[in-house]
Amino acid sequence: MADSNTLKAALLQLVAGNATDSEREIVKRALQNDQITLVTGDRAVALGGNATDAVIVTGNGNIVQVFQDVDDNTLRSIIHQLHATLTAHLVKNVSSWLNSLRVVQKDATKNANYERSSLYLDEKEQEHHLQITLKNAMERGVI
């Protein structure tokens, strides 16, 4: 099996059209030994060996946290803190959720003959109920 520097040099010569028979043989053996892997397509991933402890991320907008040598209790504590932070963020931004829900509600009522319910909540009450709903959803793992 060729070392990575030798293989790289042989591949570069092959691409340039200057590869010797020896360099072609190096590339051929690397292919036969699965030392070279070809993948195509958007976000394609190939592994040519052991993937232990590897972090492979595809897609857009990903946030990755890698915790090495962390015991279970510490990791649980970190997850709990992240969960609390996310819940607080959702609850804090409830007014933007409320506006989105109002748009959906308006669209739904356009095609139906609804009258205003006798049970009407003002904006503050609606925000309060949405905060509670979001907090409960986070605690139950729905969001």
PyMOL commands that set and color helices and strands:
alter all, ss='L'
color gray80, all
select helices_A, chain A and resi 4-16+21-32+72-92+94-110+123-139
alter helices_A, ss='H'
color red, helices_A
deselect
rebuild
show_as cartoon
